[in-house]
Amino acid sequence: MTALGLKQSSVNLINQIDDKDTALLEKVYLFLTVNVPTKKEENKEEELTPEQKRRLALVDKLCGAFSACQTVDWKKDKEEYMLEKYGQ
């Protein structure tokens, strides 16, 4: 059975519980709240410290700076640099 089928079957079973049976509904609710993780909101900006925000702003500022200045053949550039620095 797929996850969607399991979810639908669970909902169908919960719908069969009598609305007046608060004890059983409370047990089901407590079981679900304990066993099903809740989704946290995507508010990462509020969770960041000022230092993390500063570093994130720096990363955003420099994003792509290094890829634009790289040459196509870095091995050739390295070889030329080594030859200039150390000779043959």
OpenMM code with the backbone's topology and positions (N, CA, C; nanometers):
from openmm import Vec3, app, unit

residues = "MET THR ALA LEU GLY LEU LYS GLN SER SER VAL ASN LEU ILE ASN GLN ILE ASP ASP LYS ASP THR ALA LEU LEU GLU LYS VAL TYR LEU PHE LEU THR VAL ASN VAL PRO THR LYS LYS GLU GLU ASN LYS GLU GLU GLU LEU THR PRO GLU GLN LYS ARG ARG LEU ALA LEU VAL ASP LYS LEU CYS GLY ALA PHE SER ALA CYS GLN THR VAL ASP TRP LYS LYS ASP LYS GLU GLU TYR MET LEU GLU LYS TYR GLY GLN".split()
positions = [
    Vec3(0.0851, -0.1176, 0.0000),
    Vec3(0.0000, 0.0000, 0.0000),
    Vec3(0.0895, 0.1238, 0.0000),
    Vec3(0.0527, 0.2204, -0.0775),
    Vec3(0.1318, 0.3432, -0.0867),
    Vec3(0.1045, 0.4330, 0.0330),
    Vec3(0.1887, 0.5325, 0.0480),
    Vec3(0.1717, 0.6271, 0.1584),
    Vec3(0.0399, 0.7024, 0.1460),
    Vec3(0.0032, 0.7360, 0.0231),
    Vec3(-0.1237, 0.8066, 0.0018),
    Vec3(-0.2420, 0.7178, 0.0397),
    Vec3(-0.2331, 0.5891, 0.0059),
    Vec3(-0.3400, 0.4950, 0.0420),
    Vec3(-0.3494, 0.4759, 0.1920),
    Vec3(-0.2338, 0.4679, 0.2597),
    Vec3(-0.2331, 0.4559, 0.4052),
    Vec3(-0.2943, 0.5791, 0.4709),
    Vec3(-0.2605, 0.6941, 0.4182),
    Vec3(-0.3146, 0.8179, 0.4741),
    Vec3(-0.4663, 0.8224, 0.4584),
    Vec3(-0.5136, 0.7860, 0.3395),
    Vec3(-0.6577, 0.7894, 0.3143),
    Vec3(-0.7302, 0.6871, 0.4012),
    Vec3(-0.6720, 0.5688, 0.4180),
    Vec3(-0.7333, 0.4675, 0.5038),
    Vec3(-0.7397, 0.5147, 0.6481),
    Vec3(-0.6342, 0.5801, 0.6935),
    Vec3(-0.6322, 0.6326, 0.8308),
    Vec3(-0.7402, 0.7378, 0.8495),
    Vec3(-0.7548, 0.8261, 0.7529),
    Vec3(-0.8578, 0.9300, 0.7615),
    Vec3(-0.9970, 0.8666, 0.7616),
    Vec3(-1.0157, 0.7640, 0.6783),
    Vec3(-1.1451, 0.6955, 0.6748),
    Vec3(-1.1772, 0.6312, 0.8092),
    Vec3(-1.0774, 0.5694, 0.8728),
    Vec3(-1.0997, 0.5081, 1.0038),
    Vec3(-1.1321, 0.6134, 1.1091),
    Vec3(-1.0622, 0.7255, 1.1042),
    Vec3(-1.0884, 0.8324, 1.2011),
    Vec3(-1.2289, 0.8886, 1.1810),
    Vec3(-1.2719, 0.8982, 1.0559),
    Vec3(-1.4069, 0.9495, 1.0275),
    Vec3(-1.5162, 0.8564, 1.0775),
    Vec3(-1.4838, 0.7282, 1.0959),
    Vec3(-1.5834, 0.6331, 1.1447),
    Vec3(-1.6058, 0.6436, 1.2953),
    Vec3(-1.5169, 0.7112, 1.3662),
    Vec3(-1.5313, 0.7262, 1.5107),
    Vec3(-1.6477, 0.8210, 1.5378),
    Vec3(-1.7282, 0.7835, 1.6326),
    Vec3(-1.8431, 0.8650, 1.6712),
    Vec3(-1.7940, 0.9981, 1.7281),
    Vec3(-1.8524, 1.1074, 1.6831),
    Vec3(-1.8112, 1.2406, 1.7282),
    Vec3(-1.8338, 1.2613, 1.8775),
    Vec3(-1.9222, 1.1856, 1.9358),
    Vec3(-1.9505, 1.1997, 2.0786),
    Vec3(-1.8518, 1.1214, 2.1661),
    Vec3(-1.7724, 1.0340, 2.1043),
    Vec3(-1.6767, 0.9529, 2.1800),
    Vec3(-1.5464, 1.0328, 2.1967),
    Vec3(-1.5497, 1.1288, 2.2864),
    Vec3(-1.4340, 1.2167, 2.3039),
    Vec3(-1.3120, 1.1441, 2.3588),
    Vec3(-1.3315, 1.0405, 2.4380),
    Vec3(-1.2176, 0.9677, 2.4946),
    Vec3(-1.1362, 0.9004, 2.3844),
    Vec3(-1.2051, 0.8338, 2.2920),
    Vec3(-1.1355, 0.7672, 2.1820),
    Vec3(-1.0703, 0.8690, 2.0887),
    Vec3(-1.1425, 0.9768, 2.0591),
    Vec3(-1.0844, 1.0813, 1.9734),
    Vec3(-0.9624, 1.1448, 2.0389),
    Vec3(-0.9675, 1.1593, 2.1712),
    Vec3(-0.8533, 1.2155, 2.2425),
    Vec3(-0.7338, 1.1224, 2.2351),
    Vec3(-0.7567, 0.9910, 2.2450),
    Vec3(-0.6478, 0.8936, 2.2330),
    Vec3(-0.5846, 0.8980, 2.0938),
    Vec3(-0.6695, 0.9054, 1.9927),
    Vec3(-0.6196, 0.9125, 1.8549),
    Vec3(-0.5405, 1.0407, 1.8344),
    Vec3(-0.5927, 1.1500, 1.8855),
    Vec3(-0.5246, 1.2790, 1.8717),
    Vec3(-0.3887, 1.2765, 1.9415),
    Vec3(-0.3834, 1.2244, 2.0631),
    Vec3(-0.2570, 1.2177, 2.1361),
    Vec3(-0.1576, 1.1272, 2.0653),
    Vec3(-0.2059, 1.0158, 2.0117),
    Vec3(-0.1178, 0.9255, 1.9374),
    Vec3(-0.0577, 0.9963, 1.8160),
    Vec3(-0.1417, 1.0671, 1.7429),
    Vec3(-0.0946, 1.1359, 1.6226),
    Vec3(0.0019, 1.2497, 1.6563),
    Vec3(-0.0286, 1.3260, 1.7606),
    Vec3(0.0600, 1.4378, 1.7946),
    Vec3(0.1956, 1.3898, 1.8436),
    Vec3(0.2006, 1.2729, 1.9056),
    Vec3(0.3287, 1.2197, 1.9537),
    Vec3(0.4087, 1.1589, 1.8390),
    Vec3(0.3420, 1.0903, 1.7478),
    Vec3(0.4114, 1.0123, 1.6462),
    Vec3(0.4312, 1.0810, 1.5116),
    Vec3(0.3565, 1.1860, 1.4852),
    Vec3(0.3707, 1.2557, 1.3567),
    Vec3(0.4474, 1.3852, 1.3810),
    Vec3(0.5648, 1.3990, 1.3173),
    Vec3(0.6405, 1.5234, 1.3366),
    Vec3(0.5721, 1.6403, 1.2682),
    Vec3(0.5762, 1.7541, 1.3330),
    Vec3(0.5159, 1.8735, 1.2736),
    Vec3(0.6175, 1.9417, 1.1839),
    Vec3(0.5694, 2.0054, 1.0803),
    Vec3(0.6569, 2.0777, 0.9885),
    Vec3(0.6908, 2.2120, 1.0491),
    Vec3(0.8193, 2.2416, 1.0529),
    Vec3(0.8613, 2.3723, 1.1027),
    Vec3(0.8533, 2.4724, 0.9893),
    Vec3(0.8197, 2.5932, 1.0232),
    Vec3(0.8109, 2.6980, 0.9215),
    Vec3(0.9497, 2.7340, 0.8722),
    Vec3(0.9569, 2.7755, 0.7493),
    Vec3(1.0838, 2.8082, 0.6858),
    Vec3(1.1256, 2.9522, 0.7147),
    Vec3(1.1407, 2.9873, 0.8411),
    Vec3(1.1838, 3.1212, 0.8795),
    Vec3(1.3272, 3.1153, 0.9300),
    Vec3(1.4187, 3.0866, 0.8391),
    Vec3(1.5590, 3.0748, 0.8778),
    Vec3(1.6191, 3.2099, 0.9125),
    Vec3(1.5691, 3.3143, 0.8517),
    Vec3(1.6232, 3.4477, 0.8779),
    Vec3(1.6064, 3.4863, 1.0245),
    Vec3(1.4957, 3.4493, 1.0860),
    Vec3(1.4717, 3.4855, 1.2244),
    Vec3(1.5589, 3.4046, 1.3198),
    Vec3(1.6014, 3.2844, 1.2780),
    Vec3(1.6791, 3.1973, 1.3630),
    Vec3(1.8290, 3.2270, 1.3574),
    Vec3(1.8713, 3.3077, 1.2629),
    Vec3(2.0138, 3.3348, 1.2464),
    Vec3(2.0629, 3.4388, 1.3464),
    Vec3(2.1863, 3.4186, 1.3915),
    Vec3(2.2485, 3.5170, 1.4791),
    Vec3(2.2978, 3.6330, 1.3941),
    Vec3(2.3286, 3.7466, 1.4552),
    Vec3(2.3805, 3.8590, 1.3764),
    Vec3(2.5095, 3.8244, 1.3007),
    Vec3(2.5947, 3.7443, 1.3620),
    Vec3(2.7195, 3.7038, 1.2946),
    Vec3(2.6883, 3.6172, 1.1731),
    Vec3(2.5926, 3.5271, 1.1850),
    Vec3(2.5540, 3.4429, 1.0725),
    Vec3(2.4919, 3.5264, 0.9616),
    Vec3(2.4125, 3.6249, 0.9973),
    Vec3(2.3534, 3.7139, 0.8970),
    Vec3(2.4613, 3.7923, 0.8234),
    Vec3(2.5631, 3.8383, 0.8974),
    Vec3(2.6730, 3.9130, 0.8353),
    Vec3(2.7476, 3.8237, 0.7356),
    Vec3(2.7771, 3.7000, 0.7777),
    Vec3(2.8496, 3.6088, 0.6889),
    Vec3(2.7658, 3.5699, 0.5679),
    Vec3(2.6348, 3.5533, 0.5865),
    Vec3(2.5466, 3.5206, 0.4753),
    Vec3(2.5407, 3.6354, 0.3749),
    Vec3(2.5385, 3.7584, 0.4237),
    Vec3(2.5393, 3.8745, 0.3350),
    Vec3(2.6695, 3.8795, 0.2554),
    Vec3(2.7807, 3.8446, 0.3186),
    Vec3(2.9102, 3.8417, 0.2497),
    Vec3(2.9111, 3.7346, 0.1414),
    Vec3(2.8556, 3.6195, 0.1707),
    Vec3(2.8480, 3.5123, 0.0717),
    Vec3(2.7613, 3.5548, -0.0459),
    Vec3(2.6473, 3.6172, -0.0183),
    Vec3(2.5606, 3.6647, -0.1260),
    Vec3(2.6318, 3.7685, -0.2124),
    Vec3(2.7114, 3.8526, -0.1489),
    Vec3(2.7836, 3.9574, -0.2212),
    Vec3(2.8889, 3.8968, -0.3145),
    Vec3(2.9579, 3.7922, -0.2667),
    Vec3(3.0663, 3.7336, -0.3451),
    Vec3(3.0226, 3.6147, -0.4304),
    Vec3(2.8963, 3.5835, -0.4293),
    Vec3(2.8460, 3.4676, -0.5023),
    Vec3(2.8804, 3.4785, -0.6512),
    Vec3(2.9514, 3.3793, -0.7007),
    Vec3(2.9876, 3.3751, -0.8413),
    Vec3(3.1118, 3.4537, -0.8777),
    Vec3(3.1744, 3.5187, -0.7821),
    Vec3(3.2914, 3.6007, -0.8130),
    Vec3(3.4081, 3.5161, -0.8624),
    Vec3(3.4250, 3.3999, -0.8081),
    Vec3(3.5401, 3.3184, -0.8452),
    Vec3(3.5170, 3.2415, -0.9740),
    Vec3(3.3956, 3.1998, -1.0008),
    Vec3(3.3703, 3.1242, -1.1230),
    Vec3(3.3857, 3.2113, -1.2470),
    Vec3(3.3606, 3.3403, -1.2348),
    Vec3(3.3697, 3.4296, -1.3503),
    Vec3(3.5146, 3.4565, -1.3890),
    Vec3(3.6060, 3.4499, -1.2935),
    Vec3(3.7446, 3.4834, -1.3241),
    Vec3(3.8300, 3.3608, -1.3528),
    Vec3(3.7748, 3.2425, -1.3455),
    Vec3(3.8534, 3.1235, -1.3739),
    Vec3(3.8724, 3.1082, -1.5233),
    Vec3(3.9896, 3.0580, -1.5594),
    Vec3(4.0166, 3.0345, -1.7006),
    Vec3(3.9703, 2.8951, -1.7381),
    Vec3(3.9698, 2.8679, -1.8674),
    Vec3(3.9214, 2.7401, -1.9155),
    Vec3(4.0188, 2.6285, -1.8798),
    Vec3(4.1476, 2.6549, -1.8959),
    Vec3(4.2475, 2.5504, -1.8730),
    Vec3(4.3327, 2.5870, -1.7518),
    Vec3(4.2862, 2.5496, -1.6337),
    Vec3(4.3581, 2.5856, -1.5117),
    Vec3(4.4866, 2.5057, -1.4966),
    Vec3(4.4931, 2.3873, -1.5553),
    Vec3(4.6155, 2.3063, -1.5454),
    Vec3(4.7299, 2.3733, -1.6216),
    Vec3(4.6981, 2.4303, -1.7364),
    Vec3(4.7996, 2.4985, -1.8160),
    Vec3(4.8493, 2.6229, -1.7414),
    Vec3(4.7554, 2.6972, -1.6816),
    Vec3(4.7938, 2.8143, -1.6035),
    Vec3(4.8812, 2.7767, -1.4856),
    Vec3(4.8506, 2.6662, -1.4207),
    Vec3(4.9311, 2.6205, -1.3072),
    Vec3(5.0704, 2.5814, -1.3540),
    Vec3(5.0776, 2.5120, -1.4659),
    Vec3(5.2078, 2.4704, -1.5189),
    Vec3(5.2933, 2.5921, -1.5542),
    Vec3(5.2317, 2.6934, -1.6176),
    Vec3(5.3053, 2.8151, -1.6511),
    Vec3(5.3531, 2.8868, -1.5259),
    Vec3(5.2694, 2.8921, -1.4238),
    Vec3(5.3068, 2.9556, -1.2980),
    Vec3(5.4241, 2.8827, -1.2325),
    Vec3(5.4193, 2.7503, -1.2337),
    Vec3(5.5267, 2.6719, -1.1720),
    Vec3(5.6574, 2.6905, -1.2492),
    Vec3(5.6469, 2.6985, -1.3814),
    Vec3(5.7666, 2.7197, -1.4613),
    Vec3(5.8268, 2.8584, -1.4350),
    Vec3(5.7417, 2.9598, -1.4223),
    Vec3(5.7894, 3.0941, -1.3934),
    Vec3(5.8532, 3.1014, -1.2562),
    Vec3(5.7944, 3.0357, -1.1602),
    Vec3(5.8420, 3.0459, -1.0233),
    Vec3(5.9665, 2.9616, -0.9995),
    Vec3(5.9671, 2.8373, -1.0472),
    Vec3(6.0770, 2.7447, -1.0167),
    Vec3(6.1671, 2.7130, -1.1348),
    Vec3(6.1318, 2.7559, -1.2532),
    Vec3(6.2107, 2.7246, -1.3721),
    Vec3(6.1876, 2.5816, -1.4114),
    Vec3(6.2795, 2.5319, -1.4976),
    Vec3(6.2611, 2.3936, -1.5466),
    Vec3(6.3194, 2.2925, -1.4549),
] * unit.nanometer
topology = app.Topology()
chain = topology.addChain("A")
for resn in residues:
    res = topology.addResidue(resn, chain)
    for name in ("N", "CA", "C"):
        topology.addAtom(name, app.Element.getBySymbol(name[0]), res)
